[in-house]
Amino acid sequence: MGLFFFYYLAGVIILTALLVVALRNPIYSVLSLLIMFFHVAGLYVTLHAEFLAAVQVIVYAGAILVLYLFVVMLLNVKREDRYHPQLPIGAFMGLVIVTEVLLLAFQRRESDLPAMPPPGSVAQVVGNTETIGDVLYTTYLFPFEVASLILLVAMIGAIVLAKRDLFEKQA
Amino acid sequence: MVPLSYYVTLSAIVFITGVVGVLIRRNIIIILLSVELMLNATNINFVAYSYYFQNIAGQVFVFFALTVAAAEVAVGLAIIIALYRSRSSINVDEFQLLKW
């Protein structure tokens, strides 16, 4: 049953990831990325990371993709967007890396692979919002503060970059 | 249960899709979307390993990766808007100022 869910989620994730790259209309790309984010959130739920699943839906699907859609509709881009002339090289390099990764991933026998632990034993520890908060505010307190600083810098930077006549008045 | 290598393979496929997207597309917005694909692939890896090792640190790092992704989107889209104002285009081939 877990394998069935994994195959469904993985299939949809791969399909929508390919559609993001392949579709010509940017709006369709953004929408298929939305579907992908929801299925990644489902994958997090099967891995007992419920807090991250909620954050994925709220932050990625709720905030980031809305920002993307806003910009796509604001710019009103024309649909014709031919592929880059580097397409054969890029596809070749991607194929080489895919082959290498697949070879590495399936180098071992199935029996040698570490089996995932049973779900019941971990559910109390991993994926608990309380546990994440506990670790985040004690062990990772300094990175947490740095992350807040990054968000502040990004906010100021976005305002400075997108404001039209910030520097023209001084000049 | 699902073996760990399945998650790693899924993450690798999504990551490489993102790499190929960055290489072959000419629309800056799609290039940023491909970067999002790559970030999500690493997040899948983090969560899978966090579950496997029963260590919560992987999920905390996903949290930080999400912060960086949000910052990247905000600044990146502001840059795109600034570029579109100056050139009326978001085709990467039009921006060759640093290319000789």
Interface residues (C-beta under 8 A of the other chain):
Chain A: G2 L3 F6 A10 I13 I14 A17 L18 V20 V21 P26 S29 V30 L33 M36 F37 V40 L43 Y44 T46 L47 H48 A49 F51 L52 V55 Q56 V59 Y60 A63 I64 L67 Y68 V71 V72 L74 L75 V77 D81 R82 Y83 H84 Q86 L87 I89 G90 A91 M93 G94 I97 V98 V101 L102 A105 F106 R108 E110 L113 P114 A115 M116 P117 P118 P119 V122 V125 V126 G127 T131 I132 V135 L136 T139 Y140 P143 A147 I150 L151 V153 A154 M155 G157 A158 I159 V160 L161 A162 R164
Chain B: M1 V2 P3 L4 S5 Y6 Y7 V8 T9 L10 A12 I13 V14 I16 T17 G18 V19 V20 G21 L23 I24 R25 R26 N27 I29 I30 L32 L33 S34 E36 L37 N40 N43 I44 V47 A48 S50 Y51 Y52 Q54 N55 I56 A57 Q59 V60 V62 F63 F64 L66 T67 V68 A69 A70 A71 E72 V73 A74 V75 L77 A78 I79 I80 I81 A82 Y84 R85 I90 N91 V92 D93
